[in-house]
Amino acid sequence: MAAAYATLLSAMNIINNLHHHPRPPVSLHIQQVESLTQKIRFLLEFLQGYNSHRGYSKEADPLEMRIADAAYAAEYAIESHIFDQYTNNGENMSSDGLYEALEKVIEDMASIEKEAKKIQGRVGVQHQLHKNSTPPDSSRSSSIGQQSSMVGADDVKLQMMDKLTSDRLHLQIIHIVGMGGSGKTTLARTVYEERLIKDHFDICAWATISQEYIIKEIFAGLLRQLNIEVDDILSEDELGEKLYKHLYGRRYLIIMDDMWSIHSWDRVRNYFPDNKNRSRIVVTTRLSDLASKLPNSDSLGMKLLDEAHSWDLLSKTVFGEEGCPFELEEIGKKIVKSCRGLPLSIVVVGGLLAKSNHEKEFWEDIGENLNASVNLEDDERCLKILYMSYKQLPIHLKPCFLYMGVFPEDELIEISKLVKFWVAEGFLKAVRGKSLEQIAKKYLKDLIGRNLVLRGTNMKGKKCCQIHDLLRDLCLREAEKERFYNTTLDNEAISALPPMSQARSLTWNVQKIRSPLNMSLLRIVKTTRDEWVEEDLFVHADQLVNSRFLQIASDGISKGCFPCSIWRFWNLQTLIVDMILDEVTAPTDFWYMPRIRHVEFKKLCLPDPPNDQDDIVLGNLQSLGKVFDFKCSEQVVKKIPNIKELVFENWGERDADMYCLSNLDCLTKLESLDCTFSGKGVINFPHSLKRLNLCSFYYCLEDTLDKVGVLPHLQNLTLEWGRFNEGKWETPEGQFRSLKFLTLRYSRNLEIWKIESSHFPCLERLHLIQVMKLREIPLDFAEIPTLREICVDWCSDSVVVSAKRISEEHEDYYGEGALHVRVHLWSDNEAGLESLDSPNFRVKRL
C-alpha cells in the first residue's frame, strides 16, 4: 500500500508543480489534468480506508500494485516528455505522445476506480480498523517506551557496571549476547551514558560494526570521538596505529556494537593496548559462538522478560505512570504473553496501542493477530509482530517508515537530511500553512512515538534517528514486495520500478551500478567522492532535468567544470555540492529556480538579482550557504522572504554597509545565521533568530552584542574572534533571556567579563575556547540554576581556577552533580592544575 499511496501523491505533486511553475517546461491539456487529478484524488481517499485483509504475505495486493503501476505510468509520461522537450534545443515538441499516454493512464485509473467502488459498496470504508482506532490527536507520543525499555534489566545492568569497574587490571572483553530485539544495545548505551562510568574511564568511545563494515571507517570514527583529526589519505593500519598510540597508557572503554564475525575482531584487536589499568571493551552480538572465541572475555546473557516484567514494560509504554484501565488489563496481558518476553516486540506493540483509542474491541483484534504467530521461529515471529504494527500505521506514515530501509544497517541518519529525502521523493501530502519540512518532522515524530524509530545524536552533535535492524529487515521485505525500492548487495538503494532503466533515485556508491540507467528519470542523486562524478555525471548533467535532490562530492572539480545546466532544472529542490577546489559562481539562472529549497556549497558566489520585471520569488528557499561576499540588498530580501538558515563569509575590504547587512533584519523568518565579515558598519538581526554564529577579526562587538542580547528567541550564540573596547564585556540587565548555549572562541582581547546571574537565566552550557587573555569566569555563573556544563579549552590558569570555584559554589547551591566541568590544558598551563580533577571537574592535558 505504501508504494501505491506514495506514487499517487508523487504524480499529483508533479502535476501541481507544473501548474504553479512560473516557467513550466511543458503544458498539460486542462481537461485531461482535471480528469487525471480527480481520479488520483479518489484513489488516494480510497487507499486511506482500504484494507486488503492480506496477512503477513510475500505477495503484494494486486489492486494496490495496479494503482501503483498506473501512477508510475503517469509520472513516466510527464517526466519523459519534459526530458525530450528540454533536450530538443529549446524548440517546442508535439505533445501528442504525452496526451495519448495520459489518456491511457486515465483509462486504467477509471477501470481501477470502478473496482474500488465495488469494494466500497460491499464492505464500506467505515469498518476499517486502522481508520477507526486512531484517535484524533495523532501526535500523542508513546516515547515513554524508549525511556522504560530497561524494565526488568536492572540486575543485568548492575552486573555490567560491576564488570566494568572491577579490580581486574588486564584488558577485559565483556560480551553481551542475546537475540535481535532483546535489548543488547539498549543495555550497552544505558551503561555507557552513566556518569559513574564516564568518570571511571579516561576515554569512552563507541563503534557500530554490523554485518557489513569497513575497518578504516571504524578507526576513523573512534578517533573523531577522541577529538583527533583524521586524514582521509591514511591507511587502515596507519589509523589503527594512531588509535593505539592515543589509547596507550590511558584507561579506556570501547563499545563495539552489533558484531557478527570473529574476523572483524581479529582485524582490530591488535590496536587496543592492554595497559593493565582496568581498561574494558564491550561487544554486543547475537552469536553465542562468537562470544566464546573472544579472548580474556566475560559474558552477559540478555534473558527474555518474564510475564510480570513484560506486562510492566507494555503498561508503561502505553499508559506511562497512569496505569492500565481495568477493562483492558486481561486482554493486555494476553497480548504481552504473545510477545514472548522480547522487549523490541513489546515496545513496538505498545507504540501501536498507545496510538489507539484504547477500545477493547481493537485490543482483542491485536491479540488475535499476535496469537497466530506463536508457533513461528523467533525472528519470523518477531517480524510478524512488527508487521502488524506496520500494517496498522496510518497510510501517510507507511512510505516514510519503509524509506528507513534505504539507509545502511545501524546508520545514524541525520534528521535534516532524511527530511530532505522525504520531501524530494514527493510522498508527503501538503498541508495548508505548513512547509513540507514541518510535515516531515511531524511524521518522523509520530514514528518515534510509535517506537518504530529511535532518536539519537551523532559525533557532531547533530540530531539523528536510527532504526533497529529487525525493523529494517521488515522495511526491506515490504519495499521489495511492493516494488517501492530495491537495494543492492552493497546497501546502495534505488527507489525504483524494475528494471534499472526506470530507477528514480540513486544513492551512495553510484559508480558500481552505472548502466543500464536512464538518468532522465532520476529524482535523487547522492554521490560519494569518485571519478564518476566528473567523468559521467557532469558530462551528462543535462539528462538530470527532472532531478529534485542532487548531492555531489568531488575532490577535483574546478569552477569551470560545474555544469551551468543544473541551475535550470525545473523541479530541483536541494543542491548540495561538497568541493575542495575553487568557488562556484552561480549564473543569473539561480534567481529563476522557484522550486529550490536548500542550497549548500563550500564556496558559492551569487550574482545580483536581475533588474527585469519578472516577479519570480524563491519562496521555497529555506537554507542557503556558504555564500561569499553576500550582499543583502533590498532585491535579495524580496527574492528570499522565507529563508530560515543562512551562512555567508564576507572577507572583502568593503564594510558591512556596502554589503547591506543592515537589511538582515528584514529576513523575518530567519532562524539560524552563520556570518563572517571583516569590515565595519551596521549589522542588524531579525527577532526570529534562534541560533547565531558571529565571526569577525576586527569588528568591535559591544554595539552588536547590545542588539544580539535583546533577541527574544535566541538560544545558541557563538562569538568568534572580534574585539572588545578596553578588553571588557559587561552584559546589561534584561538581555539574553532565552539563551541556552554560549560559546566564546579565540576572543582577541577580552580580559574582564562582568555579569549577574539574572543576565543568563536559561543558560545550560558555557564553552570557552582559547580565550587566552580572560582573567576569570564571572563567579555569578555559579548562581544560574539551569547551568549544566562548562567547557574550558586551552585558556589561562586563572580561568581554570575560577571554573573550579564556580563548580564548588554551584554544588553548594544546587547539589552534587548538577554541574559538570571539563577542562583541556595547554602544555604551557601550570602542572599543578591536574590536582583539581574530581568526578564533576575533569581535567586533561592534551
N, C-alpha and C positions, 0 to 999 in steps of 0.2 A: 504494500500500500504506500510505503514511503516514496518509492520511485514514481508511481502514478501521480501522487499529490505534488511532489517536487517538480516534476516535469510540466504539469499543468500550470503551476504557478510561474515557472520559468518562462513558458511560452506566453503567458499573459503579460509578464513583465517586459518581454521583448516588444510585444505589440504596444504596450503603454509607453515604453521608452521612445519608440519611433514616433508615436503620436505627439509626444511633448517635446521632442527634439527640435531645437530652432533650425537645424540644418539636417533633416533626415536624409540618410543615404539612399533610401528608396521610399516610394509612396505606395501604400496599400489601397485597394479598392474599398471604399467606405462601406458599402453594403456587405461586402464579404467580411470585413473586420467586425461589423456588428453581429453577423451570424456566428462567426467563429468565437467571438467574445461571449456571446450568450451561451453557447454550448460548453465552453470551458467553465463558465461560472456555475452552470448546472452540475457539471461533473464534479467540481470542487465541493459543492454543497452535498452532493450525493455521497462522496467519499467520507465526508465528516460523520455520516450516520451509517455507513455500510460496514457490515461485519460478515465476512465470508464464511465464518464458522469453521474454517480450516484450522486444525490444531497445529501442533509443532511438526511441521512437514518440510520435506526437502523440495517440494514443488510450489511454485508461486500460484496465486489465484489467477485463473485465465482472464477473467473480466478486468482485473486490475492491470494485467500486462497489456491487454488490448488498449486500455486507456493510456497507459504509458507510451505505447508504440505510436498511437495517434498524435499525442502531444509532441513526441520526439520528431515525428514527420513534419509537423507544423514548424518547429524550430529549424529543422534542417532546410526546409523550403525557403524560409525567410533569410536565414543567415547565408545560405549558399548563393542566393540572388544578390545579397549585399556584397559578398566577396566578388562575384562576377562583375557587378557594377563598378566596384572600387578599382579593379584591375583592368578596366576597359578604357584606360587613358582618359577618364573623365567624360566619355561620351555616353549618353543615355542608351540603355538597352531596352529591348522589348520586355515587358512584364507578363507576356502571355504564358510563359512557362511557370512563373510564380503563381499566376491566377489559377491555372489548371491544377497545380499541385495542392493549393489550398482548398480548391473545390473538392478534391479527393479526400482531404482531411476532414472537411465539413461533412461529407457523406458518411465517412467512417464514424465520426462522432455522433451523427444522427442515429446511426444503427445502434451504437452503444447506448445512446440516450433512451431509445425505445426499450432495450433490455433492462436498463436501470429502472425505468418507470414501472415495468412489470414486477421487478423485485420489490420496489416500494409498495406497490399495490398488494402484494402477497403478505408481506410481513410488517410493513410500516417502519419508518425510521425511528419512531419514538421509543421502541423497545430496546434499542441498542444500549447495552450495558455500559460501555465506556463513556457514552454521552451523558447518561443519567447519573452516573456515580461520581462525577467530578463536581465539586462544589463551585459556586460562582467565584469564590475567592481562590483562584488557581495559584495565587502567589504564596499560599500557605506553605511553609517550609517544614520538612522533616529532617533538617540537617542535624537535629539532636542525635540522629542515628550515628553520625560520624563522631559526635562527642562521646557517645556511650558505647562505642564499638569495642572497648576493652572490658565490657561487662563479663564477669566470670573468669577473667585472666589476671586477677590481682596476684595470685600465688606465683604464676609463671613470670610476671613482671618483677616481683621481688627476687625470685631466683636469678633472673637475668642480671639485675643490678648487683646482687651479691657476687656473681661470677666476674662481672666487670671490675669490681673494686676489691677483689680478693687479694691476698698477700702473695700469690704465686708470681715470682719475679719474671720468669721466662715469658716470651710472647705466647699468648694463648689464643686459639681459634675457637670461637663459640658458634656452633651452627644451630639455627632454628629450623626445624623440619616440620612440614605439615602439608596437607593437600591444598590445592588452589582455593582461595577464599577463606582459609582458616584463621587468618589474622597475623601471619608471619611479619609482613612489612609493617602492619599497624603496631605490633609489639616493638619491633626494632625502632620505628620512628618515635614512639612514645618514650622509650627509654633514652634514645639519642637526644631528645629535646629536654630531658630532665636537667634542671640547673645543677644538681649534685654531680651528675655525670660530666657536664660541661666543665665544672670546676675541678673535677678529679684529673682530667687529661689536659696536657698542653695543647694537643692538636686533635680536632674531631673533623672527620670528613666522610662523605657518603658517595658511593659509586653504585649505579644500577647496571647489572651485567646483561641479563636477558638471554634469550636463545641465540640471537644474532648480536655480536659485539665486535667492537674494534678496540684493541688494547691501547692503541695510541690515544684514542679519544678518552678512554678511562683514565689514563695517566694525566692527560691534559686537564680533565675535569677535576681531578683531585688537587692538582697544582693550583688551579684557579681558585678553588675554595680556600687554599692556604695563602691567597694573595700573592702568588708567584706568577710573574709574567711568562707566557708560553709563546714561543716562536714556532710558527707553523712548519718551518723547514726542518725542525728537529725530528730525528727518527724515533721509533718506538723505544729502542734501547737508551737513547740519549735522554728522553723524557723520564724513563724509568730510573736512570742513574740520578737525575736531578731530584726526583721524588725521594730516592734513597738517602741522598745527602741531607735533604731537608728534614726527614724523619729521624735521622741518626742522632742519638743522644736525647731525644725527646720522648715523653710518654704520650703515645698516640692511640686513638680509637678510630678504626676504619670500618665502616659498614659496607659490605658487598652484597647487595640485594638481588635476589632472583637469579642465583647461579644454577646453570643447567648441566655443566660438564666439568669433570676434573681437569680437562685441558685448559680451560680458562684460568683455573687456579695455578696450574703449572707454569703458565706464561707470565704470571705476575708475582709469584711467591718470593722470588729472589730479590725483589725490590722493596721488601718490607723487613727492615733490620730487627733482629732480636736484641734490644737494648738492655735486657734484663732489668727493666724498670716498671714491670706490670703493664706493658702495652697490650692491647687487645684488638683482634679482628673478629667481626661478627659476619657470618654468612647465612643468608636465608635461602632455602632451597626446598623444592618439593620432593627431591630424590634422596631417600634414606641411604642408598648405597653410595652416593656421592659424599655424604657426610662422613661415612665410615672411612673414606680414603684420605680425609684431611688430617695432616699430622698435628700432634700436640693439641688435639681438639676436645671439646666438651659439648655435649648435645643437650638441646632443649626441644622437646616434642610439643607441638601445638595440638592439644586434645580438642575434640568437638565438645560443644557446650552440653551440659545435661539439661533436662527439661525445665528445671527451675530457672537456671540462668538464661536459657533460650527465651523463656517467657518474659523474664525481666528485660532482656535486650529488646524484644519486639515491643513490649509495652512502652518502654522509654522512647523508642524510635517513633512510635505512632503518637503517643499522648504526652511525652515529656514527663514532668513530675505530677501531672494531674491524675494519672491512673486510668485504667480501662473501665468503661461503664460495665456494670454487672451483666447486662443482657448480651454483651459481646464477648465476655470472658471465656465461656465454654467453647465457642467456635474459634476464638482466638488461640486457645491452647491446642486445638486440633490443627490449625494452620501451622503453628510453630513446630508441632511434632513432625509434620511432613518435611520441614526444612532440615531434619536430621542433625541439628546442632551446628550447622555451618554458618558462621557469622555473616559472610557475604550474602548468602541467600536470605537470612533473617532481615538484614537491614534494607535489602532491595525490596523484599515483600513489604516490609514496614513502610518504606517510602511510598509504595503504591497505596497501602491502606491509609496512610496519613493524608493522602490527597482525596480520599473518598468522603462521602457524606456520613460515613460510619453507620450505614444501614445494614441490618442483619442479613438481608437477602443477598447483598453484594458480597459480604464476607463469606457466606455459605458457598457462593459460586466460586470464589477464590479457593476455598478449602477443597471443593470437589476437583478443581483443576490440579491442585497440588497432589491430591491422593493418587492421581493417575500416573505420577512419576516416581512413586515409592520404590518400585522394583527395578529401576534403571541403575546402571553403573554410576559411580559418584559424579564424574564430570558431566555425563549426559543428564543425570537428574538435576544437577545444579543449572545446566544450560536450559533445561525445560522450565525450571522455576524462573530463571531470568527472562526467558522468552515471554512468559506470561505477563511479567511486568512491562516488557516492551510492547506487547500487544495491547495492553490497557492504556498506553500513552495516548494523550490527545494527538490527533493526526499531525498538527503543526510541529510537534516535537520529534516525530519519528525520523524525518530526514536529518535533523540536527544530531540526533543520537547515533544513527547509523554512520554519519560522516566521521565520528570519532575513530572509527576503524581505519580511516585513511592514514593516520599517523602511526609511526613505528611503535612497537610494543614498549611499554613503560616510559614513553617520552613525556616530559613535562612540556605541555603545549601553552605557549604564551596566549593569553586570552585575547589580547589586542589583535594578534594575527589570526586566531581562529575566527573571530568576528568578521574580519575582512574576507576570509574564505567563504563563510556562510553568505555574506552579502553578495559576493561575486557569483556564487552558484545560482542565485536567483530564486531560492526556495523559501524566502522569508515573505510573509504576507504584510503588505504595507498597512500601517495604522495611522489615521489622521492625527497630526500633532506630535508624532514621534519619528525620530530618524530610524533608519534600518539598523544602525549600530545599537541604538537603545533597545530595539525589539530583540536583536540577537542576544544582548546581555541579559534581558529578561528571560528568554528561553533557556539560556545556559544556567541562570539562577534556579530555574524550575527543575532542570535535570539534576543539579546539585542537591536541591531539596528532596528529590526522589532517590537520593543515594546511588544514582547511576553514574555520576561523575564526581570526582573528588577535587577539592581546592588544593592549591599549593603555591609555592614561590620558587623561582629558580635562583641560581647563584648571583644573578644581577639584581635580585630583589624584585623582579617583575612578577605580577600576578599571573599564575598559571593554573591549569587544570590537568587532570590525568584520569585515565580510565583503567580499571582493573583488567588484567589480561583475559580473564574468563568472559567479561563483558565485551572486550574487544573481539574475542572469538565469535561471540554472538553477532556482533556488528558485521563481521566479515561473512558469516554464513548467510545472514539475511540479505546483505547487499549483493552477494553473488546470486542468490536465488531470485532477487527482483531485478537483476542486471542494473543495479544502482551504480556500482563501480566494481572494477576488478583490481586486484593487486598482483604485482609480480613477485617473484621469489625474493627480491631484494627490498621488499616493503616499499617499492615505489608504487604509488597509487594512481589509478586513472579512472576518473569519473566518466563512465563511457557506456555506450551501447556497443557490443561487439559487432563487427570486427574492429581492429585498431584504427582503421581508416575513419571511424566515426568518433574517436576519442574527443572528449570535451575538456578534460583537464589533465595536466601533466606536471607532476611534482617530483622533487628530489633529483636523483642522478639521471638526468634526461638522456645522456649520451648512449645509454645502454639499450634504449628502445626507440631508435630513430624512425624506422620505417616498418611497415607502411603507415605513415602518419599524415593525415590530412590537416595541415596547420590552419587551414581556413576556418575550421570549426572550433579550434581551441579557445576556451574562455579563461583558463587559468594556466599560466606557465611559471613555475618556480624552479630556478636553476641553481646548481652549485657552481663553484669556480671551475671552469672547464673550457678547453679549447673549442668545444662545440658551440659555445655561446657566440664567439666571434666568427667562426667559420661558417656556421649554418644558420643560427638564429638571426643574426644581424643581416646576413646576405638575403634571407628570405623573410625579412621583417614585414614586408608588405602583405604577406599572407595572413598575418595575425590581426587582420582588420576587425574581427569580431571579439577579440580578447577583452576581458574585463579586469584581469589581475595579472600583472607582469612583475616578477621579482627576478632581477638579473644580477648575477655576481660574476665578476671577472677581474683578474689582476692586471690585465694589459690593454684595456680599452682606452684609446685616446679620444679627445673631444671630436676629432674628425671622423671617428668610426661610428659614433652613436647615430642611429638612423632617424632622420627627421620625420619619417613617415609615422613613427609611433605617436607623435603628438597629434596626429589626425585621425586616430582610431575613434570611431563614433561612440562606442559604448565603454571606453576604458574608465575604470573606477579607481584602481590602485596601481601606482607605478613606483616600484622600489628598485633603486639601482645602487649597488654596492661596488664602487670602482675605486681603485687605488690611485690611478694616474689622471692628472688634469681635471679641469672642471668641465661641466656640460653647460652649454649656453642654449637655453630653450628658444625656439623661434616664436614669433608672434602668435603662431597657432595655439600656443598654450592658453591664451585668453579666449579661445573658441572651443573649449572642452567642457561642455555643460554637465557631463556625467562624472567628471573626475571627483574623487572623494579624498584620496590620500596620495601625496607625492613626497618621496623620501630619497634624497641624494646625499652623497658625501660632500659635494660641492656643486651647487646649481646657480647659474646666473640667469635672472629673469629680465626680459625686455620690458620697457614701459608698455602699458596697455595702449592699443591703437586709438587714434583720435577720431575714428569713424563714428557714425551714428548708430552702430549696432548695439542693441541693448542686452546682449548675452551676458548673463551673470553666472559666475561659478558658485551657484547657491548650494551645491552639494559638497563643496570642498571643506573638509574638516581638519586636515593636518597638512602642513607644508614645511619642508626643511630638507637640507640645510641650505638656505639661500645666502649667497654672498652679495654684499652691497645692496641690501634690501631697502628699497625706497617706499615708505608707507604714504604715498601720495593720496589725494582725495579720490583719484581714479581707481587706485588699487583697493582702497577701502570699500568702494562701491562694488568692485568686482568680487570680493571675497567676504560677504557680510556674515557668513555663518562659521567662519574659521574658529576652531577650538584649540588647535595646537600649532604653534609657530616657532621655528628655530631659524635664527639668522646670525651671521657674522659680518660686521661692517668694519673692516680693517683699513679702509681708505682714509685719506687725510681730511676728508670733509667732516664737519661736526654733525651732531645729532639733528640740528635744524635743517641741514642740507638733505639729510635722509628723511626728513618729515616725521621723526619719531614722536613728535607731539601728537600725531594723529592716531597713535596706537590705542588711545582710549576710545576711539570710535569703533573699534572691533569689539562690540558689546557681548559677543558670545565666546570670546577668547578665555580659555581656562588654564592653558599651560603655555608659558613663554620662556624660551631659552635664548637670550640675546647677548651678543658680544659686540662691543664697539670701543673705538679708541679715542674718539673726539669729545668735544664738549657740546653744550647745548641743552635744550629742553627735551625731556622724555616723559611722557605721561602713560599711565597704565589704566586699563579698564577695570571697573569694580568687580567684574566677573572672574578675575584671576583666582585660581586655586594653587597654582604652582608657578614659581618664578626663579629662574637661574640668571643672575645678573653678573656679567663679567666685563671688566674694563680696567686697563692698565693705568690710565691717567685720570680717570673720572673721579671727581670728588663725590663721595657717597652721601654726605649729610642731607643735602636738599632732596636727593632722590629717595632716601630712606624715610623722610617725612611723608612722602607720597605713598610709599610702599606700606608703611605702618598702619595706615588707615584703610587699607583694602579689606573689606568686610569678610571675604570668603577665603583669604589666603591661608593655606595650611602648610605649604612647603616652600621654604626660602633658602636659596644658596647664593652667597656672595663670594665671588672670586676676584682676587687682586683688588683693584680700587684703592683709594686712599681716604684718610680722614683728616680734616683740618686739625692741626695741633696734635694729631695722633690720639684723638679722644672720641668715643662714641657714648652718648648719653641718651637713652631712649626716653621719650616723653610719656607722660601718663596717658592711658587710654589707647595705646597702639598695640598692634599685633594680637588682637583679641581672639583670633581663631587659629593662630599659628601652632602647628604641632611639631614640625621638624625644621631645625635651623642649622645650617652649615656655613662655617667661615673657612675659606680656603685661600692660602697664600696672601693674606692681608699684608700690604706693604709696610704700613707704619702704625698700625693700631697698637697703642701701649696701654691706654686706660679705658676701661669699659665699666660704665655705671648703669645699673638697672635697679628696679624694685620688683619684688615678687609679683606684684599685680600687673606688671607690664606684659608678662607672657603667661596668662592664666591657664592656657591649654597645652603648653609645651610638653612634649613627650620625649624628644630626643635632641641633644645638642652635640654637634660634631665640629671639632676644631682640627684643621689640617695645616701644619706649617705656619701657624700664626706666631712667628718667631719673636716678635717684639712685645707681645702682650705680657703684662706682668702677672696677672692673675685672672681667674674666672670670678665674676662677682659672687660673693657669698650668698646673696639673696636668692640664687637659684636653688639653694637648699630648702627654701620655703614653698616651692612650687609643688603642689600635691600630685599633679599629673606626670611629673618628670620620672621617666623610667630608665633612661640610658644617657650616659655621657661618654663620648669617644674623644680621646686626645691623641693625635698622631703627630709626633715629631715637633713638639713645642718646647718651651723653656722649662727648666727645673721648677721655677716658681709656679707655673701654671699647673704642673703635675701635683705639687704640694697643695695648691688651692683646691684642686679637684678632690683630693683626699679629704680635705676639711669639709667640703660640701657633702661628700659621701657620708661622713660621720654625723654631721648635723641633720641630714635628711633622714638617717636611720633613727635619730632621736625623735624627730617629728612624726615619722610615718611607719616606723618599724623596720626590722631587718629584712633585706631582700627586696624592698620596694624600689631601690635604685641600684643599677649595675653600672660600673665604670670600667672602661677598657682603655689602657694606655699603651702606646707604642713609643719606644725611646730611640733617639739617635745614639750613635756610638759616642757622641760628644756629651750626652747627658751624664749627670753625676752618677757614679757607680752605686751609691747607696740607695737610689730610688727603688731598686728591686725589693728592698726590705718592706716597702709599703704594700706589697702584694697580699691580698686576702681573698676569700671566696667571692666577695662582691666588688672587689677592686683589683682587677687583673692587670699586671704589669709585665710586658715582654719587650726585650731589646732585639730589634731586627737588624 
